[in-house]
Amino acid sequence: MTINRRSASRKGAFRIGALSFAGERSDIDCLVWDQSETGAQIEVELPDEVPDTFILVMTAYAKPRLCTVVWRRERKLGVAFSV
């Protein structure tokens, strides 16, 4: 049995997003699998190119969120939204 250590429940999102670096380098496309008020699970093609912090941009309707990577598993990453 897996223990859920999240502080907020996640909801399926399945939307396209991008990792932005404030113009310091090119954006990286991603797929947002699920998200909550405090974080998200994303998938990228080249996870080794993703730094520990970045800005996640999901849609025109959601504000960009500063993120910190909290876990990495192959192409998927768990990120926490910074306040």
N, C-alpha and C positions, 0 to 999 in steps of 0.2 A: 504494500500500500504506500502511495506517495503522499507526503505531508505537504500541504499548501502553506507556504510561508509568506505569501503576499499579503500586504496590508489592505489591498482593495481587490475586489473580484474583477477578473478580466472578461471582456466580451469580444467575440469574434469580430474582426474588422475586415480582413481580406481586401486591402486596398493598396494601390501603388503609392509610393512615397519617394522621398529623396533625402539623402544625408547631405547637408550643406555645411560649408566651412568658411562662411563669411567672406567669400571671394579669394581665400588663400589658395584654393585648388578647385578642381572640377568637382561638381556634385556626383554622388554615387546613387544610382537607382536602387530601390529596395521594395520589398513586399512586406506590408505590415499584416502579420497573421492575427494578432489580437492586441488589445490595449485596455488599460484601466486609467483611472485618474492619476496613478502614480508611475506608470511605466507601460512598456510594450514589448512584444516579441516580434523581431523583424528578421528578414532573410535577405542576404546580399550574395552576389555572384562571387566576389573576391573578398572574403572576410579579413584576410591579412592586411588589406589596404585601409581598413576602418580603424581610426584612432580611438582612444578611450573616451573622448568627448566630441560631440558634434551637435548640430541643430537638425532635428527631424522635421521635415515639411511633408505633410500628408495631403491636404487638399486646400482649395481656396477657402473652405468653410472652417477649417481648424487653424488655430494660431500655431506658428512654428514653436517647437519645444526644445530647450536645451537638454541634452541627454548624456548620461554616463553609462558605459557598458558595465553590467554587473556579472554577466556570464557569456561564454562563447561555446557553442557546440556545432562543429562543422560550419555550415553556411548560416546557421541561425544565431542570433544574439538577443539576449535579454537586456533591456535598457531601463534605467530609472530616470524619470523626468526630474530635472532640477527645479527648485522653486524660484 
